[in-house]
Amino acid sequence: MKGSAERRAGSHPNSVLHRISLGVVTVLEQAFYRYGCVIAQRPAVFIVLCLAITGVFSVGLMKFTLEERPFKLWIPQDSNFIHVMEWQKENFPAEFRAHVALYEAENVLDKTVLLEMLRVHEAVNSATTPEASWSSTCAKLPSIPDSIFSRKRRSANQTDRIKKDLQKQRFKRDENEEGTDWSLVFPRGIYCSYLEDITQECMEHSILEVWGYDRDYINSLEPEEIIEDINTVEKSAVFGFPTNFTEMLGDIERDSRGRVIGAGATRQLWVTRINRTAVSVGDFVDDTGTGMEVDTAGFNWEKEFIKAVLNETERPDNVSLYLMASSSFGMISGDTILGDAQYFAIGFMVVFVYVQVMLGRFNLVEQRPILSLMGLTCVGMSIFVSYGICSFFEIPFGPVNNVLPFLLLGLGIDDMFVIMQAWNTLTPHEKTLKLTERIGKALKHAGVSITVTSLTDFAAFAIGSGTVLPALRSFCLYAAVGIAAVYFFQATFFVAWFSLDQRRLEDNRQGILWCWKVQNWTPNQCSQKELCQSFFNEIYAKYLLTLPVKVVILVSTAVLLSVSAWGLSNLRQDFNPIWFLPQSSYLFKFFMKNEEYFPNVGEEGTLYFGTMNMTAELPNIESLIKKLNESEYVSEIDSWYLKYKKYWEKQDYIVPDPEETEEDFLYQLGVFLYSPSGSRYRIKNFLFESPFRCTEPATQVLASSMEYKHKVMSDSREQIRAMDDVKHIVRNANISGYVQPFARAYSGWETNKIIEKELYQNMGLAMMVVLLVTLVLIANVVASIMVLVCVIFTLVDVAALMHWWGLTIDTVSCIDLVLAIGLCVDYAAHVAHTFMTKTGSRDQRVRQAVQTIGPAVLNGGFSTFLAFIFLANSDSHVFITFFKIFFAVVLYGLFHGLVFLPVLLSLVGPAAYPSAGSSPQHSPYEVQELCSQPPQLPNHIHQEVLEEKPLEDQGNSSLDARAPSSGVISNGKRIFVMQVSSV
């Protein structure tokens, strides 16, 4: 009754699927059989052909392009961020570049730290190249004295002046004091004549401005004086501008009165100016980190600046320095792209040893080092083909693509094992055929298997290439081409070398020196042991299906799924291009320390305004500023308009004035922009039709800007809401002309906005493809659903481990999760398909399936893990993420494929294929693992077959070579199930 019920479960619908599967596979098997025979007849021709193909496609590497620019990798190219950035680059190009050093000590207000900051200040002043120096590249600001009649700050008695100024400020501090605006005191002519003679100083900002960078005075300071000055001084001794020096401190310690008495960190800022004249004549460097076009002399000086600041020769042991130069991101990213090649070299060597152990035996003749090396050579050829083809079509190579060699290495190993497994498990009848036909039979069986897995992975990446994220699209295209290439080379180049190696083996020639023929050779007994297969036959399959073990497995799976579901619910979505910096780099350390000591600093943004009628738009601009100030996501706005309005309202002018003409506005704007309160806006917030002097009205405004700062956000979802809120306010400001918000942080925020959608879309499509391929592969709806359940359980567990391991949903994890689908489906699909080919009770069929396929599945998982295990030592975010996710995929995939699924099949598994018991098939004993016995010489085979001992289920021995397959592969009940899992 039980057998009848199982038989009815696989009636008409499964028969239709079975017939479709049989038709597709039969055509493929016939093609692969003929292909294998032809290769075995002329191996040298196909070897040369493969090398020629590799050489031809490698020509495309001449157009190989490294893409290091973050905005070209992680941001949709049709996004608002890209459009605004391109507008800004064309209409309002950046003039300044900022460079920041962060000092860390137990107390940075200690004199030792101040002197170290002064030493770095002096080192930067001394940094020179043949074309540039600090004084020639720095941006400059006017140095405004407290009194219009006072002497200039660099006098011989500077120290005395600083002391007097500080003493005044120590004993008198008026929070509302703004200083004297001399542009309102003197006639414009007199004021402007003075400005033309005023001293210009390089823009460098730090707490050292309190003491005017005076070494003698700083050396004379007592600790109490340092604390007093930091708390009382409110003007820069260098520039004369009001300055809050406590904002330059991090991890501040205060006393009971609220006074600063110590700090754990402080920052020092240098600002350089781009030489636009040099850029306009083509003398520039494209800084990939910022996207700026920087004059060559200035860019080269930045390199010397970095060396000078990072020089630790004279740095005290109690002081740590962290640096961010504008060019740092591009420089470090470029070095990182190819910097982890060492891991591939180490992995290649270890995998070579592993493959040699698995493909050969420990004796002179049966070892296969040359064949192992040629199999791995297929991986190298695939890399050249992938890179060459994609480069020819101008697809840039991004940092995520560094993972591709490890992916292809794992796939190449699996395909090799599948082909060798098909060879080792030829039927006794097939072993009597001549070598060319045996090669054809082996490829006939293995070809369909590697086609199915390669097709699944190719389809997953082909779907992924439709993403809007450039880095993800680039990787998917490179991977899809690479998968197709490794599939072709393993089925051609490797098979050609295998036919040569097998001729060598059957002629008793030494495995390394093929010219050395071993006389009277007999394999040693040690090399013939099969520990892996014995474990599955005698231990694992025996105890797996006992009732207590079944209960433990089901309960453990349920608990694991429940806990993982909770972990998945806590998995957050976050993306930051900074993660792609090596964790050992000075720039990555700077960002981490900056976030640690200055966590309350929100992201800065800029509002860009194009050409417009400024007079008519002033009311709308004022309304826009008011709405931004009211936003819950904006903490402050630094607007030239608010200062302009305040400046003229002091003089009893109405701003905005409905009767004001454009000429009147430009005159008043010119006056304001040369005043003490407006001069800093003239330098960085306006682009005029032509320069104008202090006594002249402003010329036509081509573009302008104002800055704003976001509040500190708690997570990516709040960041997205903040960005959308600002864009909504600007979009509804009713300003005619171009106006758009822009912030560097928006690059990551816009990616976060779409990355979750991209992940679920790509995973959903990939799983649909996997389900369709699995239906064709297994030809049973129930079994296919069980496989899909195992895939879903595995992905839930993997996502939970991502959360516990500190990963988030970002571009790299999206790639790895889509890739994981193709890997974990193989583990379960092999077991389910093998189960469908067995007859008997459910427990008997599961036991036979585990004995048959278990070693190959385990070996496939281990080989995949071995390919990327050394990535655990990398400090690259790409490699670390890849290692963590694939460690979880192998761990949970093997658990669900070899532990949970067999138990599930033993309880509710579907009936076997209708033809499962109609033809003989190999017994579990005869289906050997990868270390199974090698094929003997043809004249010995018959005797070996005669001496084989039949075991249980001997009636299900192998199909005759002439019989069509009743499964997915000819003799599929034996061969396909031996496929090693492939990613």
PyMOL commands that set and color helices and strands:
alter all, ss='L'
color gray80, all
select helices_A, chain A and resi 2-9+12-41+43-63+70-73+80-91+111-126+134-137+158-171+188-197+207-211+215-220+223-232+245-248+276-280+296-310+328-337+341-359+369-392+399-424+430-432+435-464+470-506+525-528+531-544+547-569+577-580+586-597+614-630+640-649+662-673+679-684+716-731+746-778+781-804+811-836+842-873+877-908+938-947+954-956+976-978
alter helices_A, ss='H'
color red, helices_A
select strands_A, chain A and resi 96-104+140-142+200-202+204-205+249-254+260-273+284-286+293-295+320-324+604-609+634-638+686-688+701-710+739-742
alter strands_A, ss='S'
color yellow, strands_A
deselect
rebuild
show_as cartoon
